[in-house]
Amino acid sequence: MEPFLKGTKVNLRRVHRADAISIQKYANDPEVTRFLFTPYPYTLEHAYEFIKISHRMHRKKSGFPFGIEHKETREIIGLIGLYRVDTLHKNAEVGFWLGRDFWGQGITKEAVRLILKYAFEEIGFYRILARVMHPNKVSLYLLESLGFKCEGTMRKAIFKDGRWLDFIWFAMLKEEFLEFG
Ligand SMILES: CC(C)(COP(=O)(O)OP(=O)(O)OC[C@H]1O[C@@H](n2cnc3c(N)ncnc32)[C@H](O)[C@@H]1OP(=O)(O)O)[C@@H](O)C(=O)NCCC(=O)NCCS
């Protein structure tokens, strides 16, 4: 059965072809893609490609991408996932974005909590990495408020929109998640 992670504001579920229009609508926003590797403009073709890759990842267990589903409308309003899976060392990286209309309501915080619980308790990962491009202050704050620890900065590691940006690494260990709640 496909995983379905139930929250109070949103659920996390796998995305399907029918979700491409919503994904494209919310991802095609320069404020959303500003600190992501996601391309801008973000076309419907990009969304279809993402959906195809996400099915392949789930099948091979090489990644666990989920749509963030609004509880009332059932629309996909953002994406979150576990990527760069290292099975040997039980490591993965979390990545996420949310449509701008929904910012500031605690939705991503809930989505990250849901996926961490799934990562540590269901899949059995031990360490979850999160990398943030400077100065993505909201993400820094969000990760710290969830108990992620900053592990250092890769100076000017990313060339984005004509500028070199620092890449800040955060991680959470299983015992920290269990402790932090
Ligand atoms: C980063 C992002 C996912 C945050 O989503 P969100 O749903 O608005 O975040 P939340 O509402 O869960 O807020 C998380 C925390 O940040 C705070 N916060 C949210 N927006 C903020 C803002 N503009 N300024 C300061 N703090 C802010 C919230 O108060 C909350 O903290 P709290 O629980 O202590 O109150 C969203 O802004 C986004 O999609 N940005 C573009 C993509 C991106 O940068 N992804 C992350 C890459 S690492």
The ligand as an SDF file (V2000), in Angstrom:
LIG
                    3D

 48 50  0  0  0  0  0  0  0  0999 V2000
   10.7050   27.6700    3.5470 C   0  0  0  0  0  0  0  0  0  0  0  0
    9.2080   27.3750    3.3880 C   0  0  0  0  0  0  0  0  0  0  0  0
    9.0300   25.9460    2.9510 C   0  0  0  0  0  0  0  0  0  0  0  0
    8.5340   27.6550    4.7450 C   0  0  0  0  0  0  0  0  0  0  0  0
    7.1890   27.2590    4.6590 O   0  0  0  0  0  0  0  0  0  0  0  0
    6.0560   27.7090    5.6730 P   0  0  0  0  0  0  0  0  0  0  0  0
    4.9800   26.6910    5.6130 O   0  0  0  0  0  0  0  0  0  0  0  0
    5.6930   29.1110    5.4150 O   0  0  0  0  0  0  0  0  0  0  0  0
    6.7920   27.5990    7.0840 O   0  0  0  0  0  0  0  0  0  0  0  0
    6.0410   27.4800    8.4600 P   0  0  0  0  0  0  0  0  0  0  0  0
    4.7680   28.2790    8.4240 O   0  0  0  0  0  0  0  0  0  0  0  0
    5.9420   26.0350    8.8290 O   0  0  0  0  0  0  0  0  0  0  0  0
    7.0190   28.2670    9.4130 O   0  0  0  0  0  0  0  0  0  0  0  0
    8.1250   27.6890   10.0100 C   0  0  0  0  0  0  0  0  0  0  0  0
    8.6920   28.6750   11.0070 C   0  0  0  0  0  0  0  0  0  0  0  0
    9.2390   29.8050   10.3430 O   0  0  0  0  0  0  0  0  0  0  0  0
    8.5700   31.0070   10.7640 C   0  0  0  0  0  0  0  0  0  0  0  0
    8.3480   31.8310    9.5850 N   0  0  0  0  0  0  0  0  0  0  0  0
    7.5490   31.5280    8.5260 C   0  0  0  0  0  0  0  0  0  0  0  0
    7.6120   32.5230    7.6010 N   0  0  0  0  0  0  0  0  0  0  0  0
    8.4790   33.4380    8.1100 C   0  0  0  0  0  0  0  0  0  0  0  0
    8.9560   34.7040    7.6500 C   0  0  0  0  0  0  0  0  0  0  0  0
    8.6130   35.2000    6.4760 N   0  0  0  0  0  0  0  0  0  0  0  0
    9.8550   35.3570    8.4140 N   0  0  0  0  0  0  0  0  0  0  0  0
   10.2360   34.8770    9.6070 C   0  0  0  0  0  0  0  0  0  0  0  0
    9.8100   33.6860   10.1170 N   0  0  0  0  0  0  0  0  0  0  0  0
    8.9360   32.9960    9.3760 C   0  0  0  0  0  0  0  0  0  0  0  0
    7.2740   30.5590   11.3950 C   0  0  0  0  0  0  0  0  0  0  0  0
    6.8280   31.4640   12.3680 O   0  0  0  0  0  0  0  0  0  0  0  0
    7.6110   29.2020   11.9480 C   0  0  0  0  0  0  0  0  0  0  0  0
    8.2100   29.2640   13.2170 O   0  0  0  0  0  0  0  0  0  0  0  0
    7.3780   29.0340   14.5570 P   0  0  0  0  0  0  0  0  0  0  0  0
    6.8130   27.6540   14.4880 O   0  0  0  0  0  0  0  0  0  0  0  0
    8.3980   29.1920   15.6240 O   0  0  0  0  0  0  0  0  0  0  0  0
    6.3120   30.0630   14.5750 O   0  0  0  0  0  0  0  0  0  0  0  0
    8.5670   28.2840    2.3240 C   0  0  0  0  0  0  0  0  0  0  0  0
    8.8320   29.6000    2.6810 O   0  0  0  0  0  0  0  0  0  0  0  0
    9.0820   27.9760    0.9350 C   0  0  0  0  0  0  0  0  0  0  0  0
    8.5420   27.1290    0.2310 O   0  0  0  0  0  0  0  0  0  0  0  0
   10.1510   28.6880    0.5000 N   0  0  0  0  0  0  0  0  0  0  0  0
   10.7140   28.4730   -0.8110 C   0  0  0  0  0  0  0  0  0  0  0  0
   11.3450   27.1060   -0.9900 C   0  0  0  0  0  0  0  0  0  0  0  0
   12.4710   26.8430   -0.0060 C   0  0  0  0  0  0  0  0  0  0  0  0
   13.2290   27.7370    0.3220 O   0  0  0  0  0  0  0  0  0  0  0  0
   12.5600   25.5980    0.4630 N   0  0  0  0  0  0  0  0  0  0  0  0
   13.5270   25.1710    1.4440 C   0  0  0  0  0  0  0  0  0  0  0  0
   14.8450   24.8520    0.8570 C   0  0  0  0  0  0  0  0  0  0  0  0
   15.9910   24.3510    2.1250 S   0  0  0  0  0  0  0  0  0  0  0  0
  1  2  1  0
  2  3  1  0
  2  4  1  0
  2 36  1  0
  4  5  1  0
  5  6  1  0
  6  7  2  0
  6  8  1  0
  6  9  1  0
  9 10  1  0
 10 11  2  0
 10 12  1  0
 10 13  1  0
 13 14  1  0
 14 15  1  0
 15 16  1  0
 15 30  1  0
 16 17  1  0
 17 18  1  0
 17 28  1  0
 18 19  1  0
 18 27  1  0
 19 20  2  0
 20 21  1  0
 21 22  1  0
 21 27  2  0
 22 23  1  0
 22 24  2  0
 24 25  1  0
 25 26  2  0
 26 27  1  0
 28 29  1  0
 28 30  1  0
 30 31  1  0
 31 32  1  0
 32 33  2  0
 32 34  1  0
 32 35  1  0
 36 37  1  0
 36 38  1  0
 38 39  2  0
 38 40  1  0
 40 41  1  0
 41 42  1  0
 42 43  1  0
 43 44  2  0
 43 45  1  0
 45 46  1  0
 46 47  1  0
 47 48  1  0
M  END
$$$$
